[in-house]
Amino acid sequence: MWPESADNNHKQEPKPLRSGLTTGSCATACSMAAAHALLGSKKDSTVSITLPKGKIVELTIKSYQLNDSWVRTSTIKDAGDDPDVTHGAEVFVELQLIQQPEIILKAGSGVGTVTRDGLALAIGEPAINPVPRKMIREHLQKIARQYNYLGGFEVVVGVEKGEQLALKTMNPRLGILGGLSILGTTGIVRPFSCAAYIASIHQGIDVATTNGYRHIAASTGNSSETVIRGHYQLPEIALIEMGDFVGAVFKHLKNNRERIQLDKLSICGGFGKMTKLAQGHLDLHSKASSIDLDFLAEQAK
């Protein structure tokens, strides 16, 4: 007989979801570890970095490869409980010292390159977003001062198998080719964050309209996207994967109406979600809105 404390029917309290760290945080930690290895002959197993809002976090350095002029360091990305495509990926940095007092960032294997206008980065730039760029530069500048080093750094950021992982993201549609983006605005991955999804919606709209597309279509899922794409014969760049966040589409267009030139917006989704949109709901998820059957009956009349 089981003791009461081991009662199988006992309900456990749900545990809070665990946050993780962005690829930008991983690249920053690897850059720090590499700089310490070259300038201070250190091979620390862990590195502490300061996130944009001041929080200090510690990351484990998986490996070092070192010669006289460069060092390669890597870490494993932990996205916490978020279903992030890069969770468990190996992020690496190859860093070398250069004579000019500047910090040059390059895309290594598995990190993409920008090929279209409309993003925060210029065409030809490595897909390392502005906040990770700032984090890497600030941490390397601090280390340079620590060692009285007057030269600069060339930083190549890569992700093992990043090219394959990128096929599961919006990068090919956004014109980021050859791999993943190094992301992050806070340095922290929030589990099931709506902010990241909404940011990808905004990017999709900006890339399509900046490249001259005046008709775009936003869809709730793959099936609806296939229908609207075939109906209007739209290219992939003009298709926006909005999920349940139709409000994010409308608000972005409204808030940027002087900048974004658009002739037509098509919205496509299943009958239930479109019914909720007709009721005025801007979040079509079942947790946020439901179908008003009386309203539906009135429309059917």
Salt bridges, closest charged atoms under 4 A:
ASP78 OD2 - ARG18 NH1 2.75
ASP78 OD1 - HIS87 ND1 3.85
ASP84 OD2 - LYS77 NZ 2.87
GLU90 OE1 - LYS62 NZ 3.72
GLU94 OE2 - ARG72 NE 3.58
GLU125 OE1 - ARG133 NH2 2.99
GLU138 OE2 - LYS134 NZ 2.71
GLU154 OE1 - LYS106 NZ 3.24
GLU160 OE2 - ARG72 NH2 2.69
ASP206 OD1 - HIS252 NE2 2.90
ASP206 OD1 - ARG259 NH2 3.29
GLU225 OE2 - ARG173 NH2 2.92
GLU236 OE2 - ARG173 NH2 3.77
ASP244 OD1 - LYS273 NZ 2.61
ASP263 OD1 - ARG214 NH2 3.32
GLU298 OE2 - LYS301 NZ 3.38
